[in-house]
Amino acid sequence: MEKVVIVGAGLVGSLWAVYMSKAGYDVTIYERRPDIRRADISAGKSINLALSTRGWKALDTVGIGDEIRSMAIPMTGRIMHDMESNLTYQPYGKEGQAIYSISRGGVNAKMMDLAEKHGNAVIKYDMQCTNVDVKAGIVHLKNTITGETSSDTANLVFACDGAFSGVRYNAFQKLDRFNFSQNFVEDGYRELLLPANEDGSYKLDKNALHIWPRGRFMLIALANEDGSFTCTLFMPHENHEKAFDRLNDKAAVDNFFKTTFPDFYEMMPNIADAWEDHPLSSLAIVRCYPWTAGKVALMGDAAHATVPFYGQGMNSGFEDCTIMWELMQKHGKDWEKIFSEYQISRKPDGDAVQDLSIHNYHVMRDFVGDPMFLLQKKIEAKFSENHPDKWMPLYSQVTFSNIRYSEALEVGKRQDAIMKEILKMPNIKNIWDSKEVENAILKAL
Ligand SMILES: Cc1cc2nc3c(=O)[nH]c(=O)nc-3n(C[C@H](O)[C@H](O)[C@H](O)COP(=O)(O)OP(=O)(O)OC[C@H]3O[C@@H](n4cnc5c(N)ncnc54)[C@H](O)[C@@H]3O)c2cc1C
C-alpha cells in the first residue's frame, strides 16, 4: 500500500486523512500539538467558525457531512446591532439558505475520530515536522516533549500545517523560484465568551450571526451548542482612536463596551474581567507559489491563508480536498499530473478568496450599517429573485454555490459597477422595486 504523510491534524489535515484513507492509502498524520480530544487545550485560534456550501460539499463527498450536521447551528442571516440597540435583520440568501456555526475543536475532534475509524489513519501527536526532503518524500520530525528527532518516508506528503506552515517555511522557501508574501492587516482580534443564561438558554437569537458594525471596527457573535456565544472584536492594533492599545486597563475596557456596544454591555457587564481570557491575535494573508514540489503538496492555509472576513478560510481549504479528489478520479495515481493540475487550476481561486476576504472586511466594517448598502442589497435580492439566471448576489456565489472564487470575484466586480449607477437614479429610495429599476439593470447587463 502506498504511504501518505499528512503534516498537521487541523481542520484540513484531518479531513484530507479521511479522503486518503478511503482511497486506500496508508495514512500517517504528524501533529505538533497534543491530542485535543484528551488534552485540555483549545484547537487554536477561533473557537467557532461558519461552515457553508463548499465546506459541506467536501464533507458530503467523503460521506461525513451528516456527522458534522448534527453539531452545526444554522444562521440564516445577519442581525446588526446599532448604537441605539436597534436590530436590523438581513437574510444571507434565499429562504432555506444558511451558513452554519460549528465548533472548531468539536469538528476537528470528530474528524480525527472518523479518520482513525474509517480508514485506519494513524495520528501521531506532539510531533513537529521540522523539514521535508521534497524529492525523496522524507519528513523530518521532532518530538515536542522529549526533543527526540526522527524521520519518516512517504510516497506522498501533504502539508496541512496552517498559515505559518513549517513545511512551506523550511522546505519550499529554500527552493529556486518559490514566490512568497505575508501581509498582516492593521487589525487584530480578541475573542470573548458571552455565557448562556442561567437556565442554559441563549441571550441572543442563535440562528443569526450578530454584528455590531462601528465603522473602523466591529464585534461579531456566533452561537455555540451550549447556549453561549463566541464573540470576536476586530479592530486596529494601534494608531486609531479606537484601537486595542487603548484598551489597556479594566476601566478603559469597561467604558469602551458601555459606550460603544450598549446592548452587549447589558448582557455582559463583567466584560472587563473576561477581557484577558483570550489573547489578542493578528491576521495575515499569505500568498505563495508553487503549491507543489516533488512529492509534496501544500493544502488549506499552508497554501492560501486568508483573513476571516468572508468566513471562507476553512471552506476553501475543504474545497482544496474536493478539487484534489476530483483530480484523483480523473488521473488515478498519476500524482505528477494531479499535482500539476491542482496548483495551476486552484491558485487563481486561492488568490480570489483572499481578495474577496479583504473586500468583505470593508463591507462588514464600513457598510453593513449603511442605509445605501442595505438598499443596494435589497435591489439585488429583488432582481435576483425575478431573474435568477441573470444575477446571483456575490455573497451567494461565494457562500451558497460552488462557482469558482475567481469567477465570483469577476462577476461581483461587474455587478458592483452596475449597482453604483443604479443607486444614482433619482428618487431611488422610493422606486427601488419598480419596473424602471429592473429595466435599467437589464439594460446594463
Ligand atoms: C478568527 C478567525 C476566524 C475564522 N473564521 C472562519 C470561518 O468562520 N469560516 C471559515 O471557513 N474559516 C474561518 N477561519 C479560517 C480557518 O480557521 C482556517 O482557514 C482553517 O483553520 C485552516 O485549516 P488548516 O487545517 O489549513 O490549518 P489549521 O487549522 O491552522 O491547522 C494546522 C494544523 O497543523 C499543525 N501544525 C502546524 N505546524 C506544524 C508542524 N510543523 N508540524 C506538525 N503539525 C503542525 C497545527 O498544530 C494545526 O493542528 C477563521 C480564522 C480565524 C483566525
The ligand as a Tripos MOL2 file, in Angstrom:
@<TRIPOS>MOLECULE
LIG
   53    58     1     0     0
SMALL
NO_CHARGES

@<TRIPOS>ATOM
      1 C1        -10.5470   34.4990   13.9800 C.3       1 LIG1
      2 C2        -10.7290   33.5390   12.8450 C.ar      1 LIG1
      3 C3        -11.9930   33.2120   12.4230 C.ar      1 LIG1
      4 C4        -12.1770   32.3440   11.3650 C.ar      1 LIG1
      5 N1        -13.4450   32.0710   10.9430 N.ar      1 LIG1
      6 C5        -13.6470   31.2670    9.8830 C.ar      1 LIG1
      7 C6        -14.9580   30.9610    9.4380 C.ar      1 LIG1
      8 O1        -15.9460   31.4290   10.0050 O.2       1 LIG1
      9 N2        -15.1060   30.1430    8.3610 N.ar      1 LIG1
     10 C7        -14.0430   29.6130    7.6970 C.ar      1 LIG1
     11 O2        -14.2480   28.8930    6.7060 O.2       1 LIG1
     12 N3        -12.7800   29.8700    8.1010 N.ar      1 LIG1
     13 C8        -12.5550   30.6740    9.1730 C.ar      1 LIG1
     14 N4        -11.2840   30.9310    9.6040 N.ar      1 LIG1
     15 C9        -10.1560   30.3440    8.8640 C.3       1 LIG1
     16 C10        -9.8450   28.9350    9.3360 C.3       1 LIG1
     17 O3         -9.5750   28.9610   10.7140 O.3       1 LIG1
     18 C11        -8.6580   28.3730    8.6010 C.3       1 LIG1
     19 O4         -8.7660   28.6050    7.2210 O.3       1 LIG1
     20 C12        -8.5390   26.8730    8.8530 C.3       1 LIG1
     21 O5         -8.2800   26.6320   10.2150 O.3       1 LIG1
     22 C13        -7.4240   26.2860    8.0050 C.3       1 LIG1
     23 O6         -7.2850   24.9380    8.3140 O.3       1 LIG1
     24 P1         -5.8860   24.2370    8.1500 P.3       1 LIG1
     25 O7         -6.1030   22.8260    8.5300 O.co2     1 LIG1
     26 O8         -5.3080   24.5640    6.8190 O.co2     1 LIG1
     27 O9         -4.9370   24.9560    9.2250 O.3       1 LIG1
     28 P2         -5.0550   24.9110   10.8070 P.3       1 LIG1
     29 O10        -6.4610   24.8080   11.2300 O.co2     1 LIG1
     30 O11        -4.2410   26.0590   11.2940 O.co2     1 LIG1
     31 O12        -4.3440   23.5520   11.2330 O.3       1 LIG1
     32 C14        -2.9580   23.3860   11.1030 C.3       1 LIG1
     33 C15        -2.5350   22.2370   11.9940 C.3       1 LIG1
     34 O13        -1.1590   21.9500   11.7580 O.3       1 LIG1
     35 C16        -0.4710   21.8300   12.9930 C.3       1 LIG1
     36 N5          0.9360   22.2090   12.7320 N.ar      1 LIG1
     37 C17         1.4280   23.4300   12.4720 C.ar      1 LIG1
     38 N6          2.7430   23.3680   12.2120 N.ar      1 LIG1
     39 C18         3.0990   22.0580   12.3260 C.ar      1 LIG1
     40 C19         4.3250   21.3590   12.1580 C.ar      1 LIG1
     41 N7          5.4630   21.9930   11.8360 N.pl3     1 LIG1
     42 N8          4.3370   20.0200   12.3520 N.ar      1 LIG1
     43 C20         3.1830   19.3580   12.6750 C.ar      1 LIG1
     44 N9          1.9960   19.9780   12.8330 N.ar      1 LIG1
     45 C21         1.9460   21.3060   12.6440 C.ar      1 LIG1
     46 C22        -1.2070   22.7810   13.9180 C.3       1 LIG1
     47 O14        -0.9820   22.4480   15.2660 O.3       1 LIG1
     48 C23        -2.6470   22.5700   13.4770 C.3       1 LIG1
     49 O15        -3.2490   21.4960   14.1350 O.3       1 LIG1
     50 C24       -11.0660   31.7810   10.6950 C.ar      1 LIG1
     51 C25        -9.7770   32.0940   11.1140 C.ar      1 LIG1
     52 C26        -9.5920   32.9650   12.1900 C.ar      1 LIG1
     53 C27        -8.2080   33.3020   12.6220 C.3       1 LIG1
@<TRIPOS>BOND
     1     1     2 1
     2     2     3 ar
     3     2    52 ar
     4     3     4 ar
     5     4     5 ar
     6     4    50 ar
     7     5     6 ar
     8     6     7 ar
     9     6    13 1
    10     7     8 2
    11     7     9 ar
    12     9    10 ar
    13    10    11 2
    14    10    12 ar
    15    12    13 ar
    16    13    14 ar
    17    14    15 1
    18    14    50 ar
    19    15    16 1
    20    16    17 1
    21    16    18 1
    22    18    19 1
    23    18    20 1
    24    20    21 1
    25    20    22 1
    26    22    23 1
    27    23    24 1
    28    24    25 2
    29    24    26 1
    30    24    27 1
    31    27    28 1
    32    28    29 2
    33    28    30 1
    34    28    31 1
    35    31    32 1
    36    32    33 1
    37    33    34 1
    38    33    48 1
    39    34    35 1
    40    35    36 1
    41    35    46 1
    42    36    37 ar
    43    36    45 ar
    44    37    38 ar
    45    38    39 ar
    46    39    40 ar
    47    39    45 ar
    48    40    41 1
    49    40    42 ar
    50    42    43 ar
    51    43    44 ar
    52    44    45 ar
    53    46    47 1
    54    46    48 1
    55    48    49 1
    56    50    51 ar
    57    51    52 ar
    58    52    53 1
@<TRIPOS>SUBSTRUCTURE
     1 LIG1         1 GROUP 0 **** ****
